Amino acid sequence: MSIKLIEVLDDNTVDKIAAGEVVERPAAAVKELLENAIDAGASAITVEIKSGGINFIRVTDNGEGIDKSQIRTAFLRHATSKIKSIEDLMTVKSLGFRGEALSSIAAVGQVELITKTADSLTGIRYVIEGTKERIFEDIGAPNGTTFVIRSLFFNTPARRKFLKSPTAEATYITEVIEQIALSHADISFKFINNGQIKLQTSGNGQTKDIVYQIYGSEITKHLVVINEKIETMKVAGFVGTPEIGRSNRNFEHYFVNGRYIKSALIAKALEEAYKPFLMHHKYPFVVLYFEMDSELIDINVHPNKMEIKFLSADMLYAFIVSGVRRALKQQEMIPTDVQSRKTKHEALFHYDKIAPEPFEINRMEKDNNTANLVNESPDYSTDTIDIRNIINSPILSKVLMGEQSAAEMLSSESNIIKAKQIVVEKPIQMELFEEQFLTKEALNKHTILGQIFDTYWLVAFSEKLFFIDQHAAHEKVIYEKMIKRLSQKECLSQALNPPMIVTVSKRESELIKSYTEQFTTLGFEIEEFGGDEYSLRAIPVDLYGLNEKEMFREVLDSLSNDLPNGDYDAVTAKIASMSCKSAVKGNHKMSFAEAEALIEGLLALDDPYHCPHGRPTIIAFSKHEIEKKFKRIL
């Protein structure tokens, strides 16, 4: 048997292996460069890509630049200005800190850097390819930094062939830029893909404007403000109403201390908070900004810095659930037609601050009256730098403008020198109704018109026609009443005579034993009957007459699927959901008195707008929309 030699890998191989952990695809390189630009204090950043970033990436910022003496060091592995010791990881506030970004990118790409600090007379052009330095020279340049990466993975063809199509890779980059733009509303971002501007933000600090630019007016109109705080953490931002629930988690955006992350804990807490409002297999739209003591989190758990650990996970979970639910209950969430809302609160279009380019000196401070520029060309003479003394450099022209000539840089259409004005629809939080439908004051103004299809009740109120689903509404009334009784441990039991014998599996038997205390508190009386059988002697009164054996099995099934042992609140929620089956069904005649009682029952609920499964209990149509249908108005 031969003995294989153990050898230390050469630096080139080590660099490429390490780079594979940090730079998995072009989007990862863009993310690292954006984070460095933000850490450098940039107020305007432009990203341009071609061929999905595989062949060309350019990131330009107006940050503090890199000092000439520090450039070569910046490209060494684990070289960083953000931390000096392991203890600093507990208090690091910068986005980058591991010192792997530039070395990893240089290991697998052809990198060109132009940078200048404010106190330097000239900038530096530095070219490095696959860790090999090619050029280090002085060059005329404005303050800030430009990175150009060409032919990513040119020296690692095995990795390059696993990249997806340019279109798919561009999509990944778009997502990265959108996330970072959402987390830094005070920075102007511009994204150019194959010569077309895909995103441009003004840097005016308004997060909602960025949400509008990325997702449009329909999403923006259904956002509810959240602002919660406890001693060690706080959260602000927006949570979407159930109307904009999605079929996947891609629209859950959350940031911790300015960093975009992914967290199974936060995702689960959000879904728990939305459980009373969203239908099964639907996920919320949220944009949440968490701030917490740095001692409570560990951000150094993965090279891409997308995952973090929380020291007080239980506290964070409870904080999210309670805060999000409180925000969602702030307003009446009855689905109505979009057109009627536009009529009452017509969206206002305005010219926001003109988004600056990275190399502009003046941040458009004189822009207060730009709303008057609709048909005028703004004067950029005081807002741009005079580049005529450096424009003759063919290298700078090539780096900054790609295929554009120096003459084009000075043209009226130049993107790098003259900023484009952008039209932003100024979204406002819209109250759906001036007078809410479910209040004691409104109750006397309701006109109950009748029942249709033996299922829906029609109520006229405040120039709107409301439809109430009697089954969904009655379900919610029963559910919340039982939840209240269960939480206050005021459950009543109904004896079964004779007792019901239930045969269970070994797994179910263990569940019954584990939850004995909770079952007893909830009103069940269960005794071992021998072997794999149990005697069900009493059940909660709300479950009486509802095929008790089947109900009990459903509870056991729910417990075996996803609940931790001893979770009393989770068990109560399952029991309460079972009781909903006693609700009046559709296709059932109800009297006017019963309908009035049902509406009064909704008034007392914490969330009367959704049944326990997330379906709406009430929808509305405005007089305006009805008149449009009859062509009375256009």
Secondary structure as UniProt FT lines:
FT   HELIX           11..22
FT   HELIX           26..39
FT   TURN            40..41
FT   STRAND          44..50
FT   HELIX           51..53
FT   STRAND          56..61
FT   HELIX           68..70
FT   HELIX           71..74
FT   TURN            77..78
FT   HELIX           86..90
FT   HELIX           101..108
FT   STRAND          110..116
FT   TURN            118..119
FT   STRAND          123..129
FT   TURN            130..131
FT   STRAND          132..139
FT   STRAND          144..150
FT   TURN            152..155
FT   HELIX           157..160
FT   TURN            161..162
FT   HELIX           166..183
FT   TURN            185..186
FT   STRAND          188..193
FT   TURN            194..195
FT   STRAND          196..200
FT   HELIX           207..215
FT   HELIX           217..220
FT   TURN            221..222
FT   STRAND          223..229
FT   STRAND          233..240
FT   HELIX           242..244
FT   HELIX           249..251
FT   STRAND          252..256
FT   TURN            257..258
FT   STRAND          259..260
FT   HELIX           264..274
FT   TURN            275..277
FT   TURN            280..281
FT   STRAND          286..292
FT   HELIX           294..296
FT   STRAND          297..298
FT   TURN            300..301
FT   TURN            303..304
FT   STRAND          309..310
FT   TURN            311..312
FT   HELIX           313..328
FT   TURN            329..330
FT   HELIX           338..344
FT   STRAND          348..351
FT   TURN            358..359
FT   TURN            365..366
FT   HELIX           367..373
FT   TURN            374..375
FT   TURN            381..383
FT   TURN            388..392
FT   HELIX           394..401
FT   TURN            402..403
FT   HELIX           406..409
FT   TURN            412..413
FT   TURN            415..417
FT   STRAND          423..426
FT   HELIX           440..443
FT   TURN            444..445
FT   STRAND          447..452
FT   TURN            453..455
FT   STRAND          456..461
FT   TURN            462..463
FT   STRAND          464..469
FT   HELIX           470..487
FT   TURN            488..489
FT   STRAND          493..503
FT   HELIX           506..514
FT   HELIX           516..522
FT   STRAND          525..530
FT   TURN            531..532
FT   STRAND          533..540
FT   HELIX           541..543
FT   TURN            544..545
FT   HELIX           548..562
FT   TURN            565..566
FT   HELIX           568..579
FT   HELIX           580..582
FT   HELIX           592..603
FT   TURN            608..609
FT   TURN            612..613
FT   STRAND          618..622
FT   HELIX           623..629
FT   TURN            630..631
//
